[in-house]
Structures are given as C-alpha cells and as structure tokens.
C-alpha cells in the first residue's frame, strides 16, 4: 500500500532531508573554506599591525600563508595600486607589495 501523493519523490521526510543535506554539503564546505581563508588573512594582517609593519613584499606575506585573492573588498585602480580591505584592515596592494596597512577607525 502506498501512502501520500502518487507523484511523491521521497519515501519519508527523513529521506527528503538526507537528500537535500547531501546536495548542499558542497556549498557549505566551500563557504567554510573561504571563511577560514579570510580569517587567516585577517590574523596575518593583524599580526603585522601589532608589529607595526605598514608595508611588506608580496612574497614575504604569501610565505606567512596569506592568500592575496581572498579579500572582503577591493577597488581596482588603473595604473595604480588597488585599494583593498580585509574586514576593518585596509591597505593598498600591487602585484609585488602590500602598502599602507592600517586599521579602519570604528564609527
């Protein structure tokens, strides 16, 4: 004996939830990975500020584990350095160097 609608896709709510959780698992993993990378970049920039480092070569910061493509905002400037930020830390970024690292004052 079948119960419910004749065109139902799942045998029970548990099977439906399991299916949808499995589908969205990849999205959640990707979001978690990006968030971890942003937080790692933030910790690296914060530690540089604590050491009063306002400028660093890209090679050196990448060796610390920084990922230059992971930012919370970036304004591309033609012929000049990009204005970038990682949460409340702003800086200027060129292909070879990060300059003017500073904390944004809270409002």
C-alpha positions, -999 to 999 in steps of 0.1 A, spaced: 0 0 0 14 34 -10 6 65 11 5 101 1 6 117 -33 12 93 -63 40 116 -76 60 119 -44 97 118 -48 108 107 -13 95 78 8 96 99 40 106 133 54 139 119 67 149 107 32 140 141 17 161 159 44 190 135 38 189 141 1 189 179 4 216 180 31 238 159 8 233 183 -21 240 214 -1 271 199 17 294 210 -11 282 246 -8 287 246 29 322 232 26 331 259 1 317 287 23 336 273 53 368 271 33 365 307 21 356 320 56 387 302 71 409 318 44 395 352 51 401 348 89 436 335 83 444 366 61 429 388 88 451 372 115 482 377 94 474 414 87 465 419 124 498 404 135 517 427 110 499 457 126 508 446 161 545 445 150 540 480 134 546 467 99 529 490 74 544 476 42 556 441 31 567 423 0 541 400 -15 565 371 -14 570 375 23 533 378 32 524 348 10 551 328 28 532 336 60 502 319 45 484 350 32 462 344 1 461 377 -20 429 368 -39 408 364 -7 396 398 4 365 413 18 367 443 -7 389 456 -34 387 486 -57 408 482 -89 426 513 -100 440 516 -134 478 523 -134 478 525 -96 477 501 -66 443 485 -57 425 498 -26 417 466 -6 404 456 28 400 426 50 372 435 73 384 466 93 420 465 80 426 485 48 457 485 26 470 492 -9 480 462 -30 503 460 -60 514 428 -77 547 429 -57 539 446 -24 512 455 2 514 491 14 497 514 39 483 487 61 461 503 87 431 496 108 399 515 99 386 536 127 352 524 140 323 547 138 
